[in-house]
Amino acid sequence: MRKISGSFFSTLKMFKKILIANRGEIAIRIIRTCKEMGIKTVALCPKKGEEKNFWETELADEVGYLEEEGVYGYLNQRKILKIAKFFQVDAIHPGYGFLSENADFAKLCEENQIKFIGPRWQTLKLLGDKIEAKRIARKCGLPVLPSVEREVRTEKELKKAIKELKLPIVLKAVDGGGGMGIEIITKENLHFLKEIFEKLKRISQSAFASERIFIEKYLQSPRHIEFQTIGDGKNFFHLFERECSIQRRHQKLIEEAPSPLLDDKTRKNMGKLASRLIKYLRYEGLATVEFLVDQNKNFYFIEVNPRLQVEHPVTEAILDLDLVKEQILISAGEKISFKKDDIQIRGHAIEFRINAEDPFDNFKPSTGKITRFQIPSGKGIEIHTFCRQGQEIFPYFDSLLLKLVVFGKTRKEALEDYLAIVKEALSLGIRPRCHFEDVTRADIYGFVIPFAIELMKLKEESKIDIKIRLCDTLGVAVPFSEACLPISVPKLIRALIEEAGVPETLLEWHGHNDFYRAVINATTAWLYGCTYVNTSLLGIGERTGNTPLEAMVFEYICLRGTADGMDTTVITDIANYYKNVLHEKIPVRQPFVGEEFNATKAGIHIDGIIKNEEIYNPFDTLKLLKRPIQIIITDKSGTAGIAYWINTHFGLEGDKKIDKRHPGVAKIYKKILEEYEKGRVTPISNEEMYTLVRKYIPELFVSELDHLRDYVINLMTKYIEDLAQDPNIVSLDPQKMKRVLRSFLEDHPYVQFIYVVDTEGKPIIGLTNDFEYIKKFEELLKTETFENRDWFINPMKTGETYTSKFYTSKITSNLCITISTPVRNKYEEIIGVLGMDIKFEDVVKMENGSYEV
């Protein structure tokens, strides 16, 4: 990177002081450039006393305190401007994330005569609307994916749009970004369209303060390539591309420059169009124009990111530039410090994002203290981090710990630098597991096999095993069928074993497919040498398509010829628990656990099952799964068959069994015969049978609403009782409680109002995330006490948790339940009451995902 002389800028009309409205590695990165330019800096810190966990506060010249925990302070526009004015700064650098794309904040800066280091607020507003951005791109001649050029507000509009575009499609938040607010709709999840749509609107509202959603065609197995562009209002050009195809859940993991996919012709064409777009916008600053590229190198515009990108260091590495310096210069009214013809690609760079995540718990963000911190060093290695030994990793910030940038003359050299990092980790005794499942777009023979070969060399040197996890979506973007999956699971396994030299005992399989393919592919992986298969109960895991454990158990028994002491009947117990306690919907024909698994209707009559069960039941479900054979009802079933269906589906035994002479059974049979007399030829579905039983034998049913209410009460009682024991709540200190209650509301958005009152019913604190009604809730707390409310009286009198009946909220008109519980001190004395109003329909949808109220 080009070094900068501070004296050079003394002749320019340069900023004297910049406030950095961000934290972590990007704040430190900006401070570094400011020091080189001779500019003083102000860093932010959530609270006094927390400086040791915010390294940027030691590196900056001055520190401003947000006086608010977690991310909220970094989003508090008024507070940040107040700090900026106090320290008399000339400009604010927003970094990435937080307020970096916030047009309102950029406008506030302008109104307060403070320069926002980034594009004009009008440009931010324009590009923040993805629908408008696509219109502009199309006007500039950029190819875009087929889409509906309007936001969709209702399920009806959404279905109409899907009909226009055809599946698969992708739903996106109009104001979204950073990989958030994206949902893919395929045939497999189309029946959950309403739930997905509503969930996305909630996420969009929470993250971007907008429920606006748009829809476009989903491009399967694309490569993600973005062009870095720069403009000073008069000069506009691109700084070549970065490839960011290796992602997990739409979040980039590995970025490299230049892209190994692009040829010179495609690179030139894409760069030309990206430059045309920012010229049309008369852009000032850095912008990233993002594209999706298919296997035939057709490319499609996605969006413009009008800010500094997380992955900017790879561009800096191959061009020997300082992009932060250019941002500051342009914002100060200067021209770009170099000409387009001055730059050319030199070598190859790759950035690896190192995150604090638990790979054994669905990559859930990890928190805690870093007790040992050792970073690699050497030629071609650059580290961007805020971490050091003793660093606290908080739950409310992004999980990114550091960015490891390796660069060399070629892509091969860059990969060798990364392997040097692995080697250093092995030297510390770390036993790594390489998740090749998460590089689903990787080139099998150009990346996976060569990389695995090098990992095995490190294994031999260190004598530490390195596991490799594979999956059936690995290599889907490789443009030749020999390497594509799930076409060739055997080839992938044998290639890793024979060509890369990976021992069978170090290979693990992880399925990402529908039930049948997941089982077939996992079994194939077993047979061709993969020792381990990663599974989940009933196939329910981080995504649709995890290999179901119960199916692999039976495959194992069949392949080995022995059960090895396993009791397969617990599979039914597990399925019942998922259905009855967790309220998971299990497909009726799902093998081993579905209601219609191994069911028969061929000439069925209950007498046939009783007399010759082996004819109808070659798979002994009673012995293997502890469940009797299932029958499908037709006009031939008779009253005995109907009674048998009722008893098996409702689990009735002994004197609770329904006899075939029960009056309700006779009525059901009569209704069924009437159906067939009208010409029906199809069997009676289980859903129809439940409807008939509900009508003619209602005593077998609990009210569905009561059932859902009990479910919600059981769920929320645990939450509120745990929360009431939190030391911050027990303190009754409003500031301490605010932090905990705010976090609870973030985790449980179906809670519309949460509050604590003292032993006289006077409110101490109350919070809501429902911005539409926040003033009404605040007014309620100011004007009322609650000593006469049942939710206050009952916990105070009985010392137990109280649950209200259903009621309609006077403030929001939502169907609600109130749950309250006593708050006790260390002597078990009641010192207050914690209460929460729960939006009933929302909690059922979000926690259960399957009921409709």
C-alpha positions, 0 to 999 in steps of 0.5 A: 500500500502506498505510504502517505506523507503527512506534510503533503496534505498540509498544502490542501484544504484538508480536514483537521479532525475526523470522528469515526462513527464505528468500532473494531477493525474498521475504526482502527483501519481508518485511524491508521490512514488518518495518522498517515495524513496528519489528521486527528481522530475521535473514537467512540466507546459505549461507556466509560470504563469499557475502553480496554475492549475498544482498542480504537480508543487508545489509538485515537486522539480523543474519545467520545462516550455513547452512554449506551450499551451495544449497537444502539449507541452506534445507531444513535444519530443525534448522540453521535452528532452531539459528540462530533460538535463537542469535539469540533470535528470537520467530518465523520467517517461511518466505516461500513455497517451501522450508519454508513448507508443512512441517507438521513444521517448524511443529511443531518451531517450536512445540516450541521456543517459536518462533512459525511465521508461518503456520497451525498445523502441524495445518492444514498437515498436513491441507491438505498431503494433497490427497485429504483437502483435497478431502474437506473441500472437498466437505463444505463444498459446494465443487464438485470435479472427479471423482476417485478418493478414494484414492491409487494405488500400483500400475499395476493400481490406476491402470488401474482408476482410469482406467477409472472416470474415463475419459480425459483424466485428470491424475496429481498428487503427493498432497503436491505443490505449486508446479506440480510433480508433475503429469502429464496422461494422454491417448490419445496417451501412454496407452501410456507410462503405466507410465513416466509413473507411475514417473517421477512417483513418483520426482519426488514422492519427490525433491521432497516425500519421498513417492511418494503419487499421486492421480488426477482428471479433467483439465479441458481448456483451463480458466482458473486462478482463485484466491481470497486468503483471510484468517483470525485464528481468529475472523474469516474472509473473502476478499480477492477473486481473482487469475487465473493462467491464463497458465502454462508447464508448470504454472508461473504466468507472468502473474497479474492481479487482478481476473480479467477472466473473472468477473462479479459473480455468479460472483465472489460465489459463489466467494468465499463458498465459499472463505470457508466453507472457511477458516472450517471450518478455523478458519484462522489466516493467509493461504490461497489457495483455488484453482479451475479454471473452464471456458468456461461459468464452472463452477468446481471446487476444486483445492487450498488453498495455506496460505502467502503466494503469489508473486503476492500483490502484485497483491492488495495493489495493488488493495486497498491492503493489506500482506498480510505485515503481516497475517500477522505480526499474526495470528501475534502473536495479533492480529485482522485489522486491517481489516473485510471491508466496509472493502475494495473493488477499486480498479483493476487489477494485473498481475504478470509473472514475469521468469525467468532462462531461455533461450527458445532452449533449451527455457526452460532456467534460465540462470546467470551474472553480471548485468553490467548491471541497469536496472529501469523506474520510474514511476507504477503500476510496482512491482518485487520483486527481489533482483537488482542489477548484479554479482549471481550467478545460481546453478543450484540456486535457482529461476529467478525474477529479479524480479516486475514489478507494473503497476497502474492504474485499468483493465486497459488501463492496467496493460497500458500500463505493461507496454508501457512496460517493453518500450519501455525494453528496446528503448531498450537495443538488445534485440531481443525475441521475444514468445512468444504460444505460451505464453499458450495461454489468452489471448483472441485479440481481447481480448488478443493482437491489441491487444497485438500492435498496441501492440508494432508501434507500439513497433517503428516508434518504436524501428526494432527488429524484434519477432518474434511466435511463434504456435502451434496451441493459442493461444486454446483457452480463448476461448469462441467458435469463431471464435477457437479453434485449430486450427479457424482457423489462416488467421484467426489469421495474417491477423488478426495481419497485417491487423488488428495490422499485423505484417509476415509476416517477423516471424511465426514458427509453433510447432506443438503437435499430432500429426504430421499436424496439426502439419504441416498447420497449419505448412504452412497458416501458411506459405501464409497469410503466416507466414515462419518455422516452428519445427521439430524433428528427427523431431518430437522436442522439448520435448513431443509434437507439435513440427512435424517438420523432415523433413516440412516439408523435403518440404513446402518442396520441393513448394511451391517446386518445387525442393530448393534443393541440399538432400540429403534422404537425410540424413533416413534417416541422422538416423533411424538415429542416433536409433534406434541411438545415442539409442535413440528409438522411432520409430512404424512408420508415421511418414512418411519415417522409420517402418519401414512408411512407403511400404510395400506388400503389395498382391499383393506378390512380390519379383519384382514389385519387381525388374521393375516397381518404379515400380508399387509405389514412386511415391515413390522412397524410394531416391533421396529417402531412401536406403532401398529400398522397404519390403514388408509380409510376407504368405503371398504374399511367398515366400522371396525376399520374406522375404529382401528384408525381412531384408536391408532391415531389418537393412541387410545388403549384399554378402556379408552379405546373406541369400539366399532359400535360407538354411535359416532363411528356409525355416523362417520362410516355413513358419511364415507359411504355417501361420498363413494355413492356420489362417485368418489374414487380416492381414499379418505385423507387423514385430514378428512378423518380428523374433521369427521371425528371432530364432528361426531366424537368431539370429546376426543379433542381439546379446543385448538385455541386452548391447545395453542394457549397452553403451548404459549403459556408453557413456553413464555412461563419459562422465559419470564421466570428465568428473566425475573431471576436476572441480577439486573432485574432484581436490582430494580435499577432502571438503567441495568434493567433497560439493557436486559429488557431491550435484549429480551425484546430483540430476541422475542419480537412477539412481546409488544410491551415489557415492564416492571412495577414495584410492590405498590404497582407503580411502574419502574420501567417499561419498554416496547419495540413497536415504534408505532405505539411507543408514545402511547405506551409511554403515556400509559406509564406516566398516567397510571398505576397498576395496583388494581390489575389482576396481573399485579394482584395475583403474583403479589398474593400467591407468589406464582406466575399469572397468566391472563385470558385472551384479550384485545389490546386497547393500544394495538388491537392485537390478540394478547395474553399477559404473563407476570411473575414476582421479582424476589430479592436474595431473601425470597421477598417479593420486591416487584412484578415483571410483566409482559404483553404477548402478541399471541398470533406472532408468538405461535408463528415465530416459535412454532412456525406451523399454526394459523390462528 
